[in-house]
Amino acid sequence: MELICPAGTPSALRSAIDAGADAVYCGFNDETNARNFPGLNFSRDELRKGIAFAHSRGARILVAINTFPRAASVALWQRAADDAVDAGADALIVADIGLMDYVARRHPTQRLHVSVQAAAANPDAIAFYVESFGARRVVLPRVLSVAEIAEITREVSCETEVFVFGGLCVMAEGRCSLSSYAAGKSPNMQGVCSPASHVAYEETAQGTTSRLGGFTINRFAPQEAAGYPTLCKGRFSTAHGDGYIFEDPVSLDATMLLKGLRSAGVAALKIEGRQRGRAYIESVVRHFRRALDTLEDGNEADIVSLKPFTEGQASTLGAYRKTWR
Amino acid sequence: MMNPSAASGHLPTIPPLLALAIRPLPLLPLQFALDGFLQRIVRRNPGLLDRLGEHRRARFGIRPLDLPFAFIVEAAPPRLAVVRELPQRLDACVSASLANLLALVEGRVDGDALMFSRQLMIEGDMEAVLALRNTIDDAGLDLAVELASLFGPLGEPPRRSFEIARNRLTAPRESR
């Protein structure tokens, strides 16, 4: 199984490859990708140099152009695709069918991956992308169990890729409107979930209060572990009580499921976190590299705690091991 | 493998007695040295601040929680002031232990992990702070090397001294 690792900066890209990434995914510094944060991502020149570095080390670069183009600005997304192809990207990760159609027609030999943002969660949907646009791989949404992944992988004619570590989206990815509701911007269109421009923290004697777009979404006691300031991980008072009503602040860690994912026929494992620092990337990538190598040698992967890197200082197997059905 | 505890910020703090002992010291010599150091780093690393983009003019308050003083840092032009108390009118304020702040500058810890474990506090303009964090993380600064460059051919002893001090300061303590 390939290890697909995140990079938000050229330094992070080099760290990921040094730590054992088979491929690194990254995006341009604009709204064409789902991690459009200040100071993050790659200029055209940085991408070109990053690809040259990766190829010199036998690694691949996948370019995420995985937001949904606005009707009046389609050219921005098309130009991103053209430039990524021109820079020598090994694959484009795309969510929008219009952009996939453009890439398939304009760059017919370019390898195309279906982004998790497309929320392609069943064989029929995946077959559509394969047959219509020649997609070679689909990144499966984080709502499937390992058994469901195995079933889908058996039925489809392209590779499947799944997340093994990092942030979780509880919503149908690419279709969540929570961030838009609070801040007028979303990961789907502008590439930002809970944009920093709309986030505020206030330190008081009671702890830290986080706000998004003027809404108070959480308050953490002084020593209480925290998560990202997203509405889905906010704590609210409702008729059913107080607490996390959508999702607890936890991160996915599927280290103990690697063997099962391999048996399921999964081609690639993805680590979330292009917004994270080099220290995260170096540690998490090295952990999974070692776990995969151990698995290849016929042994069980070591369970090293990656808890310090997790949201809320806690991890979960998420939907991979569903306990709520 | 990088120690996950160290890379996520479980680092020692300055002993309170030591912090108390340095409280009466005058700040001007420290400001003179650190301001010169900052300017030197910016000169030696062209393009270092490009990622700050529209936040180049932001004024950041940096508050080491275990020291009796704080810093006001500006990127363009590079300027650093040492103060007893941070003023109200800053674009953003970042608070953490000295060890974690130094580790952040060198990209040895992950800022999000520090936030999750409540070892890093941020107030003010979050966009400016994110831009600063990503700028610094990409820069790959090694403060020991930067310090050695101040001393030219005599830079090796200060570099080694800094590395020893850094290793002591950034040796992970027991995870909570």
Interface residues (C-beta under 8 A of the other chain):
Chain A: G8 T9 P10 S11 A12 F37 P38 G39 L40 P195 A196 S197 V199 A200 Y201 E202 E203 T208 F220 P222 Q223 E224 A225 A226 G227 Y228 P249 Q275 R276 G277 R278 A279 Y280 E282 S283 R286 H287 R290 V304 S305 L306 K307 P308 F309 T310 E311 G312 Q313
Chain B: M1 M2 P4 S5 A7 S8 G9 H10 R51 L52 G53 H55 A103 G107 R108 V109 D110 G111 D112 A113 M115 F116 S117 R118 M121 I122 E123 M126 E127 A128 V129 L130 A131 L132 R133 N134 T135 D137 D138 A139 G140 S175
